[in-house]
Amino acid sequence: MASTYDHPGEQAAQDPIRLLAIRDTPLSLDEVFAAVGDDAAGGTALFVGTVRNHDGGADVDTLGYSCHPTAEAEMRRVAEKVAADYPVRALAAVHRVGDLAVGDLAVVVAVSCPHRGEAFEACRKLIDDLKHEVPIWKHQRFSDGTEEWVGAC
């Protein structure tokens, strides 16, 4: 969790949220990684969620993500909480909506902090809270013709 240190680089940045978006276009690892660049950060953690070819023993052909109109505001609330709880120098999160194929990037989040442990913890908290609290839904279509809706993210 966040601590107070003597050196300003050890503390959270004034406005660490650099990029938040929900998009219907392909996501870029380079964009997210660049957004969290900070000279005072000694550790950067990046998580990439991709569409896998199976779920629960069934073969997935494609899936689609949709979101509630409040999703970006909820994403900001989650990001602000993570930034308040950890010494975040920079934070970014983007999530895809629309139809995706196996292998496509669904979500990319990154956090930079003064030290690697803090970066790992903050990044894990960010993706876990986005998954549980932001109203984004997944519609999976399986090879056998069945389909299912999966709750947030």
N, CA, C and O of each residue as an XYZ file, in Angstrom:
612
protein
N       0.831     -1.193      0.000
C       0.000      0.000      0.000
C       0.866      1.243      0.000
O       2.072      1.182      0.238
N       0.236      2.357     -0.268
C       0.974      3.609     -0.385
C       1.668      3.981      0.927
O       1.133      3.788      2.019
N       2.860      4.513      0.779
C       3.624      4.996      1.921
C       4.107      6.397      1.605
O       4.139      6.803      0.444
N       4.482      7.133      2.634
C       5.062      8.450      2.441
C       6.566      8.316      2.530
O       7.086      7.767      3.501
N       7.274      8.814      1.523
C       8.721      8.758      1.477
C       9.259     10.175      1.425
O       8.520     11.115      1.131
N      10.564     10.334      1.713
C      11.187     11.648      1.711
C      11.391     12.201      0.303
O      11.295     13.410      0.094
N      11.669     11.332     -0.658
C      11.938     11.786     -2.017
C      10.634     11.887     -2.807
O       9.826     10.958     -2.786
N      10.420     13.012     -3.508
C       9.161     13.176     -4.258
C       8.908     12.053     -5.275
O       7.754     11.722     -5.550
N       9.959     11.473     -5.828
C       9.796     10.383     -6.784
C       9.245      9.117     -6.172
O       8.766      8.234     -6.884
N       9.309      9.021     -4.842
C       8.792      7.852     -4.147
C       7.286      7.961     -3.901
O       6.651      6.995     -3.478
N       6.735      9.105     -4.159
C       5.326      9.366     -3.885
C       4.495      9.230     -5.164
O       5.030      9.141     -6.269
N       3.203      9.217     -4.983
C       2.298      9.198     -6.133
C       2.406     10.526     -6.866
O       2.703     11.558     -6.264
N       2.166     10.491     -8.155
C       2.144     11.712     -8.960
C       0.866     12.484     -8.664
O      -0.119     11.910     -8.199
N       0.883     13.774     -8.930
C      -0.293     14.620     -8.714
C      -1.504     14.107     -9.493
O      -2.588     13.969     -8.926
N      -1.330     13.825    -10.778
C      -2.417     13.308    -11.608
C      -1.901     12.093    -12.374
O      -1.508     12.213    -13.534
N      -1.899     10.935    -11.740
C      -1.286      9.764    -12.362
C      -2.126      9.089    -13.457
O      -1.605      8.247    -14.189
N      -3.384      9.432    -13.581
C      -4.226      8.764    -14.583
C      -3.956      9.411    -15.940
O      -4.348     10.550    -16.195
N      -3.279      8.657    -16.800
C      -2.819      9.200    -18.079
C      -3.690      8.779    -19.263
O      -3.772      9.503    -20.255
N      -4.337      7.624    -19.169
C      -5.128      7.117    -20.290
C      -6.198      6.183    -19.751
O      -5.896      5.201    -19.072
N      -7.450      6.497    -20.057
C      -8.583      5.615    -19.769
C      -9.489      5.660    -20.984
O      -9.837      6.741    -21.461
N      -9.874      4.496    -21.489
C     -10.739      4.496    -22.669
C     -11.434      3.153    -22.837
O     -10.927      2.103    -22.442
N     -12.613      3.231    -23.437
C     -13.320      2.053    -23.929
C     -13.473      2.298    -25.415
O     -14.036      3.311    -25.830
N     -12.968      1.362    -26.226
C     -12.867      1.579    -27.674
C     -13.431      0.415    -28.477
O     -13.446     -0.731    -28.027
N     -13.893      0.743    -29.671
C     -14.349     -0.290    -30.594
C     -13.310     -0.547    -31.687
O     -13.625     -1.138    -32.721
N     -12.081     -0.106    -31.457
C     -10.973     -0.308    -32.389
C      -9.875     -1.104    -31.690
O      -9.840     -1.155    -30.460
N      -8.979     -1.726    -32.454
C      -7.912     -2.525    -31.836
C      -7.081     -1.718    -30.833
O      -6.844     -0.523    -31.009
N      -6.651     -2.412    -29.778
C      -5.873     -1.791    -28.711
C      -4.382     -1.877    -29.029
O      -3.944     -2.771    -29.754
N      -3.607     -0.938    -28.478
C      -2.179     -0.871    -28.726
C      -1.395     -1.000    -27.423
O      -1.556     -0.191    -26.509
N      -0.545     -2.024    -27.345
C       0.345     -2.179    -26.197
C       1.302     -0.993    -26.110
O       1.565     -0.479    -25.023
N       1.815     -0.567    -27.250
C       2.752      0.555    -27.273
C       2.128      1.823    -26.712
O       2.779      2.551    -25.963
N       0.871      2.098    -27.063
C       0.204      3.298    -26.562
C       0.074      3.255    -25.042
O       0.351      4.244    -24.363
N      -0.345      2.118    -24.516
C      -0.535      1.993    -23.070
C       0.802      2.074    -22.341
O       0.919      2.760    -21.326
N       1.803      1.379    -22.854
C       3.116      1.409    -22.224
C       3.702      2.821    -22.232
O       4.263      3.267    -21.230
N       3.574      3.516    -23.345
C       4.075      4.897    -23.435
C       3.342      5.811    -22.463
O       3.941      6.727    -21.898
N       2.058      5.571    -22.266
C       1.255      6.437    -21.391
C       1.721      6.378    -19.941
O       1.540      7.345    -19.201
N       2.314      5.265    -19.519
C       2.729      5.138    -18.119
C       4.212      5.406    -17.904
O       4.735      5.189    -16.810
N       4.883      5.874    -18.936
C       6.292      6.216    -18.786
C       6.460      7.366    -17.805
O       5.738      8.359    -17.884
N       7.411      7.239    -16.879
C       7.650      8.273    -15.879
C       9.075      8.102    -15.362
O       9.460      7.009    -14.947
N       9.851      9.172    -15.386
C      11.251      9.096    -14.964
C      11.424      8.703    -13.500
O      12.486      8.207    -13.122
N      10.410      8.912    -12.676
C      10.501      8.564    -11.259
C      10.050      7.139    -10.971
O      10.089      6.694     -9.824
N       9.627      6.427    -11.995
C       9.141      5.054    -11.810
C      10.277      4.060    -12.004
O      10.976      4.085    -13.017
N      10.448      3.195    -11.033
C      11.429      2.130    -11.139
C      10.813      0.812    -11.557
O      11.524     -0.139    -11.880
N       9.476      0.755    -11.551
C       8.785     -0.467    -11.938
C       7.529     -0.159    -12.724
O       6.752      0.724    -12.359
N       7.338     -0.894    -13.805
C       6.117     -0.779    -14.606
C       5.557     -2.174    -14.789
O       6.275     -3.090    -15.193
N       4.278     -2.340    -14.493
C       3.604     -3.623    -14.695
C       2.510     -3.421    -15.722
O       1.751     -2.454    -15.660
N       2.436     -4.346    -16.668
C       1.457     -4.273    -17.749
C       0.719     -5.602    -17.812
O       1.339     -6.665    -17.786
N      -0.607     -5.540    -17.896
C      -1.412     -6.754    -18.048
C      -2.163     -6.657    -19.366
O      -2.727     -5.616    -19.703
N      -2.162     -7.765    -20.109
C      -2.867     -7.837    -21.386
C      -3.843     -9.003    -21.327
O      -3.445    -10.145    -21.097
N      -5.118     -8.711    -21.534
C      -6.127     -9.758    -21.601
C      -6.474    -10.019    -23.058
O      -6.827     -9.097    -23.793
N      -6.373    -11.284    -23.475
C      -6.662    -11.649    -24.863
C      -7.834    -12.627    -24.932
O      -8.168    -13.288    -23.948
N      -8.437    -12.704    -26.085
C      -9.534    -13.649    -26.314
C      -8.918    -15.034    -26.494
O      -8.111    -15.254    -27.398
N      -9.310    -15.967    -25.623
C      -8.801    -17.330    -25.731
C      -9.781    -18.193    -26.526
O     -10.927    -17.807    -26.757
N      -9.305    -19.364    -26.936
C     -10.088    -20.228    -27.825
C     -10.992    -21.218    -27.090
O     -11.579    -22.101    -27.715
N     -11.107    -21.076    -25.764
C     -11.947    -22.010    -25.006
C     -12.427    -21.344    -23.718
O     -11.852    -20.363    -23.247
N     -13.482    -21.902    -23.177
C     -13.965    -21.492    -21.859
C     -14.847    -22.589    -21.312
O     -15.783    -23.030    -21.978
N     -14.556    -23.029    -20.114
C     -15.369    -24.047    -19.464
C     -15.486    -25.330    -20.255
O     -16.531    -25.979    -20.220
N     -14.430    -25.717    -20.975
C     -14.445    -26.961    -21.736
C     -15.066    -26.853    -23.112
O     -15.132    -27.848    -23.835
N     -15.523    -25.665    -23.495
C     -16.130    -25.475    -24.819
C     -15.218    -24.609    -25.690
O     -14.543    -23.705    -25.196
N     -15.211    -24.904    -27.002
C     -14.409    -24.131    -27.943
C     -15.101    -22.815    -28.262
O     -16.265    -22.801    -28.663
N     -14.385    -21.709    -28.083
C     -14.914    -20.377    -28.376
C     -14.518    -19.995    -29.796
O     -13.344    -20.071    -30.159
N     -15.500    -19.584    -30.601
C     -15.226    -19.095    -31.955
C     -14.956    -17.594    -31.946
O     -13.933    -17.129    -32.448
N     -15.894    -16.847    -31.365
C     -15.766    -15.391    -31.290
C     -16.468    -14.927    -30.021
O     -17.190    -15.681    -29.369
N     -16.232    -13.667    -29.697
C     -17.000    -13.081    -28.612
C     -17.155    -11.600    -28.870
O     -16.435    -11.000    -29.668
N     -18.113    -11.033    -28.173
C     -18.342     -9.602    -28.277
C     -18.437     -8.999    -26.896
O     -18.971     -9.610    -25.970
N     -17.914     -7.795    -26.767
C     -18.036     -7.050    -25.518
C     -18.979     -5.885    -25.739
O     -18.954     -5.239    -26.786
N     -19.806     -5.627    -24.749
C     -20.654     -4.439    -24.757
C     -20.574     -3.826    -23.365
O     -20.186     -4.484    -22.399
N     -20.952     -2.548    -23.283
C     -20.839     -1.886    -21.988
C     -22.005     -0.947    -21.755
O     -22.689     -0.520    -22.686
N     -22.209     -0.644    -20.504
C     -23.209      0.327    -20.071
C     -22.653      1.725    -20.337
O     -21.435      1.908    -20.318
N     -23.513      2.715    -20.585
C     -23.028      4.083    -20.814
C     -22.181      4.654    -19.667
O     -21.416      5.594    -19.882
N     -22.306      4.103    -18.462
C     -21.517      4.599    -17.327
C     -20.156      3.903    -17.198
O     -19.412      4.191    -16.261
N     -19.825      3.013    -18.102
C     -18.620      2.192    -17.952
C     -17.345      3.022    -17.836
O     -16.503      2.730    -16.987
N     -17.183      4.050    -18.670
C     -15.958      4.851    -18.583
C     -15.871      5.607    -17.263
O     -14.786      5.739    -16.697
N     -16.993      6.103    -16.771
C     -16.991      6.788    -15.477
C     -16.642      5.811    -14.360
O     -15.926      6.174    -13.427
N     -17.131      4.590    -14.440
C     -16.794      3.570    -13.443
C     -15.321      3.180    -13.548
O     -14.665      2.934    -12.536
N     -14.812      3.127    -14.761
C     -13.397      2.839    -14.964
C     -12.543      3.922    -14.283
O     -11.541      3.611    -13.639
N     -12.940      5.174    -14.429
C     -12.220      6.279    -13.791
C     -12.277      6.147    -12.265
O     -11.272      6.360    -11.587
N     -13.441      5.800    -11.729
C     -13.574      5.649    -10.285
C     -12.625      4.568     -9.767
O     -11.959      4.758     -8.750
N     -12.566      3.439    -10.465
C     -11.671      2.348    -10.079
C     -10.213      2.810    -10.163
O      -9.424      2.544     -9.257
N      -9.859      3.495    -11.239
C      -8.488      3.974    -11.417
C      -8.107      4.973    -10.328
O      -6.993      4.930     -9.805
N      -9.016      5.861     -9.992
C      -8.747      6.841     -8.936
C      -8.512      6.163     -7.592
O      -7.668      6.605     -6.813
N      -9.245      5.102     -7.318
C      -9.077      4.368     -6.062
C      -7.709      3.682     -6.008
O      -7.027      3.731     -4.984
N      -7.314      3.047     -7.106
C      -5.993      2.409     -7.155
C      -4.905      3.461     -6.993
O      -3.942      3.251     -6.256
N      -5.053      4.589     -7.675
C      -4.059      5.664     -7.577
C      -3.987      6.234     -6.163
O      -2.927      6.690     -5.735
N      -5.086      6.214     -5.445
C      -5.098      6.716     -4.066
C      -4.485      5.713     -3.092
O      -3.943      6.110     -2.060
N      -4.562      4.429     -3.402
C      -4.109      3.388     -2.484
C      -2.656      2.953     -2.681
O      -2.094      2.283     -1.814
N      -2.045      3.320     -3.799
C      -0.672      2.933     -4.115
C       0.095      4.175     -4.565
O      -0.522      5.155     -4.983
N       1.436      4.155     -4.489
C       2.227      5.303     -4.937
C       2.378      5.311     -6.463
O       3.484      5.177     -6.987
N       1.274      5.466     -7.152
C       1.235      5.381     -8.609
C       1.818      6.637     -9.238
O       1.389      7.753     -8.946
N       2.801      6.437    -10.104
C       3.363      7.538    -10.883
C       2.520      7.747    -12.145
O       2.297      8.883    -12.563
N       2.053      6.651    -12.750
C       1.226      6.746    -13.955
C       0.388      5.477    -14.083
O       0.807      4.394    -13.676
N      -0.804      5.634    -14.657
C      -1.757      4.529    -14.781
C      -2.484      4.675    -16.113
O      -2.800      5.787    -16.538
N      -2.745      3.554    -16.763
C      -3.498      3.552    -18.026
C      -4.338      2.286    -18.103
O      -3.932      1.226    -17.625
N      -5.516      2.409    -18.714
C      -6.385      1.244    -18.919
C      -7.252      1.485    -20.147
O      -7.872      2.540    -20.287
N      -7.288      0.496    -21.036
C      -8.175      0.549    -22.196
C      -8.861     -0.796    -22.338
O      -8.250     -1.842    -22.119
N     -10.132     -0.763    -22.705
C     -10.909     -1.989    -22.885
C     -11.592     -1.916    -24.231
O     -12.041     -0.850    -24.652
N     -11.669     -3.020    -24.889
C     -12.278     -3.122    -26.219
C     -13.747     -3.496    -26.079
O     -14.122     -4.251    -25.183
N     -14.562     -2.971    -26.958
C     -15.947     -3.405    -27.119
C     -16.149     -3.766    -28.589
O     -15.345     -3.407    -29.450
N     -17.237     -4.479    -28.854
C     -17.502     -4.940    -30.211
C     -17.114     -6.396    -30.351
O     -16.810     -7.075    -29.370
N     -17.131     -6.869    -31.606
C     -16.820     -8.266    -31.883
C     -15.320     -8.470    -31.980
O     -14.620     -7.707    -32.645
N     -14.826     -9.516    -31.304
C     -13.411     -9.844    -31.283
C     -13.204    -11.291    -31.689
O     -14.087    -12.129    -31.510
N     -12.038    -11.577    -32.235
C     -11.668    -12.932    -32.626
C     -10.669    -13.493    -31.614
O     -10.090    -12.755    -30.818
N     -10.482    -14.788    -31.660
C      -9.490    -15.432    -30.808
C      -8.133    -14.774    -31.062
O      -7.718    -14.597    -32.208
N      -7.451    -14.416    -29.971
C      -6.144    -13.774    -30.068
C      -6.180    -12.259    -29.999
O      -5.148    -11.632    -29.758
N      -7.351    -11.651    -30.206
C      -7.455    -10.191    -30.125
C      -7.239     -9.706    -28.700
O      -7.529    -10.420    -27.741
N      -6.729     -8.491    -28.569
C      -6.573     -7.864    -27.261
C      -7.923     -7.357    -26.787
O      -8.597     -6.616    -27.503
N      -8.321     -7.751    -25.589
C      -9.598     -7.321    -25.017
C      -9.414     -6.186    -24.025
O     -10.248     -5.284    -23.943
N      -8.318     -6.229    -23.266
C      -8.060     -5.212    -22.256
C      -6.550     -5.094    -22.052
O      -5.824     -6.087    -22.073
N      -6.094     -3.847    -21.854
C      -4.687     -3.603    -21.544
C      -4.653     -2.585    -20.418
O      -5.233     -1.505    -20.532
N      -3.971     -2.929    -19.327
C      -3.799     -1.998    -18.215
C      -2.320     -1.960    -17.847
O      -1.603     -2.950    -17.997
N      -1.878     -0.804    -17.364
C      -0.488     -0.669    -16.949
C      -0.396      0.343    -15.818
O      -1.167      1.300    -15.745
N       0.568      0.103    -14.940
C       0.808      0.990    -13.807
C       2.311      1.117    -13.626
O       3.033      0.121    -13.685
N       2.785      2.335    -13.406
C       4.183      2.529    -13.034
C       4.231      3.134    -11.636
O       3.437      4.008    -11.286
N       5.182      2.645    -10.853
C       5.368      3.049     -9.457
C       6.868      3.172     -9.191
O       7.678      2.758    -10.020
N       7.240      3.732     -8.054
C       8.663      3.831     -7.726
C       9.369      2.466     -7.689
O      10.547      2.382     -8.036
N       8.676      1.403     -7.277
C       9.298      0.088     -7.129
C       8.431     -0.995     -7.780
O       7.221     -0.825     -7.925
N       9.060     -2.108     -8.169
C       8.355     -3.164     -8.908
C       7.226     -3.802     -8.114
O       6.163     -4.076     -8.671
N       7.437     -4.046     -6.816
C       6.399     -4.693     -6.014
C       5.120     -3.885     -5.992
O       4.024     -4.429     -6.129
N       5.267     -2.590     -5.821
C       4.101     -1.699     -5.823
C       3.420     -1.706     -7.187
O       2.192     -1.686     -7.280
N       4.230     -1.734     -8.244
C       3.666     -1.741     -9.599
C       2.859     -3.019     -9.839
O       1.755     -2.967    -10.381
N       3.417     -4.172     -9.432
C       2.690     -5.441     -9.590
C       1.371     -5.417     -8.812
O       0.319     -5.777     -9.340
N       1.446     -4.991     -7.555
C       0.247     -4.966     -6.711
C      -0.816     -4.025     -7.266
O      -1.994     -4.379     -7.323
N      -0.407     -2.841     -7.669
C      -1.360     -1.854     -8.182
C      -1.973     -2.317     -9.502
O      -3.165     -2.120     -9.739
N      -1.165     -2.928    -10.355
C      -1.685     -3.412    -11.642
C      -2.695     -4.540    -11.430
O      -3.743     -4.573    -12.074
N      -2.375     -5.455    -10.532
C      -3.310     -6.553    -10.235
C      -4.621     -6.014     -9.652
O      -5.704     -6.468    -10.022
N      -4.514     -5.051     -8.745
C      -5.718     -4.442     -8.159
C      -6.538     -3.751     -9.248
O      -7.765     -3.850     -9.268
N      -5.851     -3.052    -10.150
C      -6.545     -2.343    -11.225
C      -7.319     -3.308    -12.117
O      -8.506     -3.086    -12.358
N      -6.693     -4.364    -12.611
C      -7.407     -5.276    -13.517
C      -8.491     -6.045    -12.772
O      -9.575     -6.262    -13.315
N      -8.217     -6.460    -11.537
C      -9.239     -7.198    -10.788
C     -10.465     -6.329    -10.513
O     -11.597     -6.790    -10.662
N     -10.247     -5.081    -10.116
C     -11.379     -4.201     -9.830
C     -12.115     -3.789    -11.099
O     -13.339     -3.660    -11.084
N     -11.387     -3.580    -12.199
C     -12.066     -3.285    -13.473
C     -12.979     -4.453    -13.837
O     -14.129     -4.255    -14.230
N     -12.463     -5.656    -13.704
C     -13.235     -6.852    -14.063
C     -14.497     -7.000    -13.218
O     -15.541     -7.413    -13.724
N     -14.403     -6.664    -11.933
C     -15.536     -6.872    -11.032
C     -16.486     -5.685    -10.917
O     -17.641     -5.865    -10.531
N     -16.029     -4.477    -11.243
C     -16.843     -3.300    -10.957
C     -17.295     -2.487    -12.172
O     -18.252     -1.719    -12.074
N     -16.631     -2.642    -13.297
C     -17.000     -1.853    -14.478
C     -18.039     -2.645    -15.284
O     -17.822     -3.821    -15.577
N     -19.167     -2.012    -15.647
C     -20.237     -2.731    -16.348
C     -19.921     -2.986    -17.829
O     -20.392     -2.290    -18.728
N     -19.100     -4.018    -18.026
C     -18.761     -4.512    -19.363
C     -19.137     -5.985    -19.386
O     -18.809     -6.738    -18.469
N     -19.832     -6.386    -20.451
C     -20.311     -7.765    -20.542
C     -19.733     -8.455    -21.763
O     -19.489     -7.836    -22.799
N     -19.517     -9.771    -21.609
C     -18.940    -10.589    -22.672
C     -19.995    -11.563    -23.190
O     -20.648    -12.263    -22.416
N     -20.148    -11.593    -24.510
C     -21.076    -12.518    -25.166
C     -20.229    -13.513    -25.964
O     -19.682    -13.178    -27.014
N     -20.132    -14.747    -25.446
C     -19.313    -15.769    -26.091
C     -20.147    -16.612    -27.036
O     -21.282    -16.977    -26.730
N     -19.561    -16.921    -28.207
C     -20.180    -17.805    -29.173
C     -19.278    -19.025    -29.340
O     -18.095    -18.904    -29.661
N     -19.872    -20.222    -29.110
C     -19.102    -21.461    -29.101
C     -19.231    -22.209    -30.427
O     -20.172    -21.994    -31.191
N     -18.264    -23.092    -30.679
C     -18.225    -23.871    -31.922
C     -19.441    -24.763    -32.105
O     -19.817    -25.069    -33.237
N     -20.062    -25.186    -31.008
C     -21.226    -26.077    -31.113
C     -22.528    -25.317    -31.363
O     -23.605    -25.915    -31.376
N     -22.430    -23.989    -31.564
C     -23.617    -23.191    -31.864
C     -24.253    -22.543    -30.645
O     -25.142    -21.703    -30.786
N     -23.815    -22.917    -29.461
C     -24.369    -22.292    -28.250
C     -23.659    -20.978    -27.980
O     -22.638    -20.668    -28.593
N     -24.214    -20.217    -27.057
C     -23.628    -18.941    -26.672
C     -23.985    -18.666    -25.234
O     -24.903    -19.270    -24.679
N     -23.234    -17.728    -24.621
C     -23.535    -17.342    -23.260
C     -23.068    -15.906    -23.005
O     -22.110    -15.422    -23.608
N     -23.770    -15.259    -22.104
C     -23.366    -13.937    -21.611
C     -22.648    -14.121    -20.297
O     -23.097    -14.884    -19.442
N     -21.539    -13.431    -20.129
C     -20.756    -13.490    -18.906
C     -20.794    -12.112    -18.274
O     -20.648    -11.104    -18.965
N     -20.995    -12.063    -16.936
C     -21.107    -10.796    -16.212
C     -19.944     -9.854    -16.467
O     -19.114    -10.107    -17.340
N     -19.883     -8.789    -15.724
C     -18.921     -7.714    -15.942
C     -17.572     -8.250    -16.383
O     -16.983     -9.126    -15.749
N     -17.109     -7.701    -17.478
C     -15.869     -8.103    -18.171
C     -15.903     -9.566    -18.483
O     -14.955    -10.096    -19.063
